[in-house]
Amino acid sequence: MKKFKWAEPQTIEQAVALLVKGNGKAAVMAGGTDLLAEIKEGVAAPEMVIDLKTVRGLASITKEKDGWRVGAMATVADLAADPSIKLDYPGLHQAALSLATPQLRHVGTVGGNLCQRPRCWYYRDVQFVCRKKGGSQCFAYRGRNKYHAIFGGGLCYIVYPSDLAPMLTALDALAVIASPRGERTIPLAEFYVPPAKNVRRENVLAGDELLREIRIPAAKKGEKSAYLKLRERGTWDFAVVSAAVKGLVAGKNIKNLRIVLGGVAPVPWRLEKTEAALNGRTLSERVIKEAVGLDLQEAKPLEENGYKTALVETSVARALQSLI
């Protein structure tokens, strides 16, 4: 592990100024569960680490008239424990509880979970210089790819590992980004970058920007949400496939539907064709399976991960049926 400088800014302005000073060689640390692992593994070698724990006002979870504001430094445990979050967004509560272990949830932050790097074993192995690290090939394409992408691959077949990202995307959350130029707010759905646009990055953050907070629109009357995570181990594990769903429910009828998958693509993957086919319809197992099949036509499984197509059907069906 290479030596690096340590910085403890007190304000957002100081933090982004340090990013400018770092000139692309500084790294922002939230809970540290991902970044410190990358540094120890030799995958990341920043010259400066900027610790956000000392920045005031980044860890709050606040309800307002138009929804919720969740600071990037709020812990996952705090999010899972908030009774009003559980009441307004049960799917977000489920996603937070599904993440890692109790110990890690008390350390890991919302911002860190949304900005973590891939868990692909080729990316994490210093011996493989894959496209994401500046190389010329994705080793997973013809290698061991049991856990890799079935949607949106091509240049890189990572899957984005966050549990919060699919659910917050389904909830139409917004990302507030701070920089020396001030703040900008974008839909979280636009925060993530597919490999075809930039294979070296997973999100739109420039070198002098950081994620400040997440804003979640107020839940409408009759709106329900759910998050279902399928994993190999019953204890701590990343999702093999996960499904985040939200919609206005009346009996077995659902409208304004959002379905976003995790564990199947380099970004949170929205099933827009499935949504369109199910909106306004009475849900049944057959209707859901037929609708999901429309999006699965675009799936391109690799040699070892074809099983994920069946898990997509299962996770979406179970998540939707839990709403009615």
Secondary structure, 3 states (H helix, E strand, C coil): CCCCEEECCCCHHHHHHHHHHHCCCEEEECCCCCHHHHHHHCCCCCCEEEEHHHCCCCCCEEEECCEEEEECCCEHHHHHHCHHHHHHCHHHHHHHHHCCCHHHHHHCEHHHHHCCCCCCHHHHCCCCCCHHHCCCCCCCCCCCCCCCCCCCCCCCCCCCCCCHHHHHHHCCCEEEEEECCEEEEEEHHHCECCCCCCCCCCECCCCCCEEEEEEEECCCCCEEEEEEEECCCCCCCCCCEEEEEEEEEECCEEEEEEEEEECCCCCCEECHHHHHHHCCCECCHHHHHHHHHHHHCCCCCCCCCCCHHHHHHHHHHHHHHCCC
